[in-house]
Amino acid sequence: MNWPDDYLNKTICGDCRKVMRGIPDGSVDLILTDPPYNLGKNYGGFSSDRLPEKKYWKWMKEVMSECYRVLGDGYCYVFNTDLGIFKLKPIMEKIGFTFRQLLIWYGKNGYGIRLKFGWAYRHEPFLMFTKGKADPLIGGKGLRWYTSVFEYPRPQSNFRARRP
């Protein structure tokens, strides 16, 4: 596929619904997205994370529809909250994605987000979907099996590397 130079080896910052319009249909093999969760987080004016719930899910449907268009036969991984994934799954299936699995990112150094009730979060759920005839996951060299829980530290803004 011949990609426009505007999309090769670049980080593009903008409204994904507008940016993806320039990406050819079916030209992407894998999508990994961690959209705003509509929890009121401050993104510095770039995006509103305080939308009325109906408007938020309308926005998510628009974004995921555009993701479906640009994805060829492949995988789409979408992060959201514990409650959000239950609303997201049927939206994705209605668009045409096939649900495959719920996955968990467990951050041992988790930031401990706590909502108005319940336990502090040390994990983030994400959903795995496919479109078309996605190749099955095959373990690479040294990889014996896959697990549905990914144990990786969370990036931290206050992290300072220790020097030897």
PyRosetta script that sets phi, psi and omega in degrees:
from pyrosetta import init, pose_from_sequence

init()
pose = pose_from_sequence("MNWPDDYLNKTICGDCRKVMRGIPDGSVDLILTDPPYNLGKNYGGFSSDRLPEKKYWKWMKEVMSECYRVLGDGYCYVFNTDLGIFKLKPIMEKIGFTFRQLLIWYGKNGYGIRLKFGWAYRHEPFLMFTKGKADPLIGGKGLRWYTSVFEYPRPQSNFRARRP")
pose.set_psi(1, 133.5)
pose.set_omega(1, 175.4)
pose.set_phi(2, -89.8)
pose.set_psi(2, 112.3)
pose.set_omega(2, 179.8)
pose.set_phi(3, -90.5)
pose.set_psi(3, 144.5)
pose.set_omega(3, 172.1)
pose.set_phi(4, -61.6)
pose.set_psi(4, 140.4)
pose.set_omega(4, -179.4)
pose.set_phi(5, -55.7)
pose.set_psi(5, -25.2)
pose.set_omega(5, -179.6)
pose.set_phi(6, -62.3)
pose.set_psi(6, -15.5)
pose.set_omega(6, -174.4)
pose.set_phi(7, -113.6)
pose.set_psi(7, -6.0)
pose.set_omega(7, -175.9)
pose.set_phi(8, -88.9)
pose.set_psi(8, 128.4)
pose.set_omega(8, 175.0)
pose.set_phi(9, 53.8)
pose.set_psi(9, 43.0)
pose.set_omega(9, -178.7)
pose.set_phi(10, -139.0)
pose.set_psi(10, 150.8)
pose.set_omega(10, 168.1)
pose.set_phi(11, -97.7)
pose.set_psi(11, 124.4)
pose.set_omega(11, -176.6)
pose.set_phi(12, -112.8)
pose.set_psi(12, 123.5)
pose.set_omega(12, -178.8)
pose.set_phi(13, -106.5)
pose.set_psi(13, 125.7)
pose.set_omega(13, 179.2)
pose.set_phi(14, 168.7)
pose.set_psi(14, -178.7)
pose.set_omega(14, 176.9)
pose.set_phi(15, -68.8)
pose.set_psi(15, 116.0)
pose.set_omega(15, -174.1)
pose.set_phi(16, -59.8)
pose.set_psi(16, -28.5)
pose.set_omega(16, 179.1)
pose.set_phi(17, -65.8)
pose.set_psi(17, -31.4)
pose.set_omega(17, 178.3)
pose.set_phi(18, -85.3)
pose.set_psi(18, -43.5)
pose.set_omega(18, -177.2)
pose.set_phi(19, -62.7)
pose.set_psi(19, -42.4)
pose.set_omega(19, -177.2)
pose.set_phi(20, -67.5)
pose.set_psi(20, -17.4)
pose.set_omega(20, 178.9)
pose.set_phi(21, -59.6)
pose.set_psi(21, -26.7)
pose.set_omega(21, 179.3)
pose.set_phi(22, -85.6)
pose.set_psi(22, -3.2)
pose.set_omega(22, -179.9)
pose.set_phi(23, -92.1)
pose.set_psi(23, 129.5)
pose.set_omega(23, -178.3)
pose.set_phi(24, -62.4)
pose.set_psi(24, 149.4)
pose.set_omega(24, 177.0)
pose.set_phi(25, -55.6)
pose.set_psi(25, 137.0)
pose.set_omega(25, 172.0)
pose.set_phi(26, 63.5)
pose.set_psi(26, 21.3)
pose.set_omega(26, -173.7)
pose.set_phi(27, -99.5)
pose.set_psi(27, -0.3)
pose.set_omega(27, -177.5)
pose.set_phi(28, -108.8)
pose.set_psi(28, 138.3)
pose.set_omega(28, -178.8)
pose.set_phi(29, -92.7)
pose.set_psi(29, -30.3)
pose.set_omega(29, -175.9)
pose.set_phi(30, -148.6)
pose.set_psi(30, 137.0)
pose.set_omega(30, 175.4)
pose.set_phi(31, -122.3)
pose.set_psi(31, 130.6)
pose.set_omega(31, 173.4)
pose.set_phi(32, -127.5)
pose.set_psi(32, 115.1)
pose.set_omega(32, -176.6)
pose.set_phi(33, -131.8)
pose.set_psi(33, 138.4)
pose.set_omega(33, 178.7)
pose.set_phi(34, -126.0)
pose.set_psi(34, 73.7)
pose.set_omega(34, -175.3)
pose.set_phi(35, -70.4)
pose.set_psi(35, 165.0)
pose.set_omega(35, 173.2)
pose.set_phi(36, -56.0)
pose.set_psi(36, 145.2)
pose.set_omega(36, -176.6)
pose.set_phi(37, -95.7)
pose.set_psi(37, 0.9)
pose.set_omega(37, -179.4)
pose.set_phi(38, 65.1)
pose.set_psi(38, 41.5)
pose.set_omega(38, 179.9)
pose.set_phi(39, -105.0)
pose.set_psi(39, 5.0)
pose.set_omega(39, 178.8)
pose.set_phi(40, 89.9)
pose.set_psi(40, 16.0)
pose.set_omega(40, 179.4)
pose.set_phi(41, -69.0)
pose.set_psi(41, 142.8)
pose.set_omega(41, 179.8)
pose.set_phi(42, -87.1)
pose.set_psi(42, 113.8)
pose.set_omega(42, 177.1)
pose.set_phi(43, -101.2)
pose.set_psi(43, 21.1)
pose.set_omega(43, 176.7)
pose.set_phi(44, 71.4)
pose.set_psi(44, 30.2)
pose.set_omega(44, 176.8)
pose.set_phi(45, 85.1)
pose.set_psi(45, -6.4)
pose.set_omega(45, -178.5)
pose.set_phi(46, -72.7)
pose.set_psi(46, -34.6)
pose.set_omega(46, -176.1)
pose.set_phi(47, -149.2)
pose.set_psi(47, 148.0)
pose.set_omega(47, 177.4)
pose.set_phi(48, -90.3)
pose.set_psi(48, 126.1)
pose.set_omega(48, 176.8)
pose.set_phi(49, -110.4)
pose.set_psi(49, 24.7)
pose.set_omega(49, -179.7)
pose.set_phi(50, -133.7)
pose.set_psi(50, 51.9)
pose.set_omega(50, 179.9)
pose.set_phi(51, -86.8)
pose.set_psi(51, 152.6)
pose.set_omega(51, 168.9)
pose.set_phi(52, -57.8)
pose.set_psi(52, 144.2)
pose.set_omega(52, -172.0)
pose.set_phi(53, -53.2)
pose.set_psi(53, -45.5)
pose.set_omega(53, 179.3)
pose.set_phi(54, -59.2)
pose.set_psi(54, -41.9)
pose.set_omega(54, -179.1)
pose.set_phi(55, -66.8)
pose.set_psi(55, -39.1)
pose.set_omega(55, 178.5)
pose.set_phi(56, -60.8)
pose.set_psi(56, -47.8)
pose.set_omega(56, -177.6)
pose.set_phi(57, -71.2)
pose.set_psi(57, -27.8)
pose.set_omega(57, 172.3)
pose.set_phi(58, -65.0)
pose.set_psi(58, -44.2)
pose.set_omega(58, 177.4)
pose.set_phi(59, -60.5)
pose.set_psi(59, -46.3)
pose.set_omega(59, 179.6)
pose.set_phi(60, -60.2)
pose.set_psi(60, -40.0)
pose.set_omega(60, 179.4)
pose.set_phi(61, -63.7)
pose.set_psi(61, -41.1)
pose.set_omega(61, 177.6)
pose.set_phi(62, -62.3)
pose.set_psi(62, -44.9)
pose.set_omega(62, -179.7)
pose.set_phi(63, -63.4)
pose.set_psi(63, -48.1)
pose.set_omega(63, -176.7)
pose.set_phi(64, -69.4)
pose.set_psi(64, -30.0)
pose.set_omega(64, 175.3)
pose.set_phi(65, -65.4)
pose.set_psi(65, -40.0)
pose.set_omega(65, 177.8)
pose.set_phi(66, -69.0)
pose.set_psi(66, -37.0)
pose.set_omega(66, 174.9)
pose.set_phi(67, -60.7)
pose.set_psi(67, -42.7)
pose.set_omega(67, 179.1)
pose.set_phi(68, -60.7)
pose.set_psi(68, -41.6)
pose.set_omega(68, -178.9)
pose.set_phi(69, -62.6)
pose.set_psi(69, -44.0)
pose.set_omega(69, -175.1)
pose.set_phi(70, -81.2)
pose.set_psi(70, -20.2)
pose.set_omega(70, -179.2)
pose.set_phi(71, -77.6)
pose.set_psi(71, 131.9)
pose.set_omega(71, 171.7)
pose.set_phi(72, -85.5)
pose.set_psi(72, -146.5)
pose.set_omega(72, 172.6)
pose.set_phi(73, -72.5)
pose.set_psi(73, 108.1)
pose.set_omega(73, -175.5)
pose.set_phi(74, -176.0)
pose.set_psi(74, -160.5)
pose.set_omega(74, -172.6)
pose.set_phi(75, -113.7)
pose.set_psi(75, 147.3)
pose.set_omega(75, 173.9)
pose.set_phi(76, -133.2)
pose.set_psi(76, 121.0)
pose.set_omega(76, 178.0)
pose.set_phi(77, -110.9)
pose.set_psi(77, 128.1)
pose.set_omega(77, -176.1)
pose.set_phi(78, -130.4)
pose.set_psi(78, 122.3)
pose.set_omega(78, 175.9)
pose.set_phi(79, -85.2)
pose.set_psi(79, 150.1)
pose.set_omega(79, 170.4)
pose.set_phi(80, -166.2)
pose.set_psi(80, -173.5)
pose.set_omega(80, -178.7)
pose.set_phi(81, -81.9)
pose.set_psi(81, 170.7)
pose.set_omega(81, 176.1)
pose.set_phi(82, -55.0)
pose.set_psi(82, -42.7)
pose.set_omega(82, 179.8)
pose.set_phi(83, -79.9)
pose.set_psi(83, -36.1)
pose.set_omega(83, -177.1)
pose.set_phi(84, -63.5)
pose.set_psi(84, -33.3)
pose.set_omega(84, -178.1)
pose.set_phi(85, -64.1)
pose.set_psi(85, -27.6)
pose.set_omega(85, 179.4)
pose.set_phi(86, -73.1)
pose.set_psi(86, -25.1)
pose.set_omega(86, 175.2)
pose.set_phi(87, -87.6)
pose.set_psi(87, -32.6)
pose.set_omega(87, -177.4)
pose.set_phi(88, -70.2)
pose.set_psi(88, -42.0)
pose.set_omega(88, -175.4)
pose.set_phi(89, -54.5)
pose.set_psi(89, -52.4)
pose.set_omega(89, -179.8)
pose.set_phi(90, -66.1)
pose.set_psi(90, -29.4)
pose.set_omega(90, 176.4)
pose.set_phi(91, -64.1)
pose.set_psi(91, -46.7)
pose.set_omega(91, -179.5)
pose.set_phi(92, -62.9)
pose.set_psi(92, -41.8)
pose.set_omega(92, 179.8)
pose.set_phi(93, -66.7)
pose.set_psi(93, -36.9)
pose.set_omega(93, 178.4)
pose.set_phi(94, -65.9)
pose.set_psi(94, -34.6)
pose.set_omega(94, 177.6)
pose.set_phi(95, -66.5)
pose.set_psi(95, -32.0)
pose.set_omega(95, 179.5)
pose.set_phi(96, 132.9)
pose.set_psi(96, -7.3)
pose.set_omega(96, 178.3)
pose.set_phi(97, -69.0)
pose.set_psi(97, 152.2)
pose.set_omega(97, 174.2)
pose.set_phi(98, -104.9)
pose.set_psi(98, 121.5)
pose.set_omega(98, 178.7)
pose.set_phi(99, -71.0)
pose.set_psi(99, 135.7)
pose.set_omega(99, 178.9)
pose.set_phi(100, -116.7)
pose.set_psi(100, -44.1)
pose.set_omega(100, -173.7)
pose.set_phi(101, -168.5)
pose.set_psi(101, 150.3)
pose.set_omega(101, 169.1)
pose.set_phi(102, -90.5)
pose.set_psi(102, 131.7)
pose.set_omega(102, 179.3)
pose.set_phi(103, -123.3)
pose.set_psi(103, 159.7)
pose.set_omega(103, -177.8)
pose.set_phi(104, -129.0)
pose.set_psi(104, 132.5)
pose.set_omega(104, 169.5)
pose.set_phi(105, -100.5)
pose.set_psi(105, 114.0)
pose.set_omega(105, 178.8)
pose.set_phi(106, -102.6)
pose.set_psi(106, 115.7)
pose.set_omega(106, 178.6)
pose.set_phi(107, -103.6)
pose.set_psi(107, 105.9)
pose.set_omega(107, -177.8)
pose.set_phi(108, -56.1)
pose.set_psi(108, -33.4)
pose.set_omega(108, 179.3)
pose.set_phi(109, -93.9)
pose.set_psi(109, 28.2)
pose.set_omega(109, -174.6)
pose.set_phi(110, -46.4)
pose.set_psi(110, 149.7)
pose.set_omega(110, -177.2)
pose.set_phi(111, -83.6)
pose.set_psi(111, -2.1)
pose.set_omega(111, 172.0)
pose.set_phi(112, 64.2)
pose.set_psi(112, 45.8)
pose.set_omega(112, 176.1)
pose.set_phi(113, -61.0)
pose.set_psi(113, 132.4)
pose.set_omega(113, 178.5)
pose.set_phi(114, -129.2)
pose.set_psi(114, 125.1)
pose.set_omega(114, 177.8)
pose.set_phi(115, -82.1)
pose.set_psi(115, -169.5)
pose.set_omega(115, -176.1)
pose.set_phi(116, -63.7)
pose.set_psi(116, -20.6)
pose.set_omega(116, 179.7)
pose.set_phi(117, -144.2)
pose.set_psi(117, 161.9)
pose.set_omega(117, 172.7)
pose.set_phi(118, 90.8)
pose.set_psi(118, -169.7)
pose.set_omega(118, -174.2)
pose.set_phi(119, -86.2)
pose.set_psi(119, 157.0)
pose.set_omega(119, 175.2)
pose.set_phi(120, -70.7)
pose.set_psi(120, 138.1)
pose.set_omega(120, -178.7)
pose.set_phi(121, -81.1)
pose.set_psi(121, 134.2)
pose.set_omega(121, 171.5)
pose.set_phi(122, -123.1)
pose.set_psi(122, 11.8)
pose.set_omega(122, -177.3)
pose.set_phi(123, -143.6)
pose.set_psi(123, 164.2)
pose.set_omega(123, 170.4)
pose.set_phi(124, -134.2)
pose.set_psi(124, 127.6)
pose.set_omega(124, 176.4)
pose.set_phi(125, -82.0)
pose.set_psi(125, 148.9)
pose.set_omega(125, 170.6)
pose.set_phi(126, -145.2)
pose.set_psi(126, 152.6)
pose.set_omega(126, -174.5)
pose.set_phi(127, -107.1)
pose.set_psi(127, 140.8)
pose.set_omega(127, 176.3)
pose.set_phi(128, -106.8)
pose.set_psi(128, 125.0)
pose.set_omega(128, 177.2)
pose.set_phi(129, -123.8)
pose.set_psi(129, 160.0)
pose.set_omega(129, 171.9)
pose.set_phi(130, -127.1)
pose.set_psi(130, 162.5)
pose.set_omega(130, 172.8)
pose.set_phi(131, -132.8)
pose.set_psi(131, 135.0)
pose.set_omega(131, 176.7)
pose.set_phi(132, 66.4)
pose.set_psi(132, -145.6)
pose.set_omega(132, -177.8)
pose.set_phi(133, -97.4)
pose.set_psi(133, 70.5)
pose.set_omega(133, 179.2)
pose.set_phi(134, -66.7)
pose.set_psi(134, 136.9)
pose.set_omega(134, 176.8)
pose.set_phi(135, -61.8)
pose.set_psi(135, 142.1)
pose.set_omega(135, 177.0)
pose.set_phi(136, -66.3)
pose.set_psi(136, 153.2)
pose.set_omega(136, 177.6)
pose.set_phi(137, -71.3)
pose.set_psi(137, 125.9)
pose.set_omega(137, -179.2)
pose.set_phi(138, -123.0)
pose.set_psi(138, 127.9)
pose.set_omega(138, -179.5)
pose.set_phi(139, -62.7)
pose.set_psi(139, 138.3)
pose.set_omega(139, 177.4)
pose.set_phi(140, -87.6)
pose.set_psi(140, -175.8)
pose.set_omega(140, -179.3)
pose.set_phi(141, -57.6)
pose.set_psi(141, 127.4)
pose.set_omega(141, 178.0)
pose.set_phi(142, 82.4)
pose.set_psi(142, -5.2)
pose.set_omega(142, -179.9)
pose.set_phi(143, -99.6)
pose.set_psi(143, 111.2)
pose.set_omega(143, -175.2)
pose.set_phi(144, -84.5)
pose.set_psi(144, -34.5)
pose.set_omega(144, -178.1)
pose.set_phi(145, -162.2)
pose.set_psi(145, 161.0)
pose.set_omega(145, 177.2)
pose.set_phi(146, -98.5)
pose.set_psi(146, 153.4)
pose.set_omega(146, 177.1)
pose.set_phi(147, -129.7)
pose.set_psi(147, 150.9)
pose.set_omega(147, -178.7)
pose.set_phi(148, -84.4)
pose.set_psi(148, -2.6)
pose.set_omega(148, 177.2)
pose.set_phi(149, -115.9)
pose.set_psi(149, 119.2)
pose.set_omega(149, -179.8)
pose.set_phi(150, -99.2)
pose.set_psi(150, 117.0)
pose.set_omega(150, -178.7)
pose.set_phi(151, -102.4)
pose.set_psi(151, 95.3)
pose.set_omega(151, 178.5)
pose.set_phi(152, -135.7)
pose.set_psi(152, 140.4)
pose.set_omega(152, 177.4)
pose.set_phi(153, -60.5)
pose.set_psi(153, 150.8)
pose.set_omega(153, 176.1)
pose.set_phi(154, -84.5)
pose.set_psi(154, 141.9)
pose.set_omega(154, 173.3)
pose.set_phi(155, -63.2)
pose.set_psi(155, 143.4)
pose.set_omega(155, -179.8)
pose.set_phi(156, -129.2)
pose.set_psi(156, 135.6)
pose.set_omega(156, -179.9)
pose.set_phi(157, -70.7)
pose.set_psi(157, -21.4)
pose.set_omega(157, -178.9)
pose.set_phi(158, -98.0)
pose.set_psi(158, 11.1)
pose.set_omega(158, -177.4)
pose.set_phi(159, -70.3)
pose.set_psi(159, 133.4)
pose.set_omega(159, 175.4)
pose.set_phi(160, -129.2)
pose.set_psi(160, 120.2)
pose.set_omega(160, 180.0)
pose.set_phi(161, -66.5)
pose.set_psi(161, 140.7)
pose.set_omega(161, 176.3)
pose.set_phi(162, -82.8)
pose.set_psi(162, 133.5)
pose.set_omega(162, 178.2)
pose.set_phi(163, -95.8)
pose.set_psi(163, 144.5)
pose.set_omega(163, 179.9)
pose.set_phi(164, -64.9)
pose.dump_pdb("model.pdb")
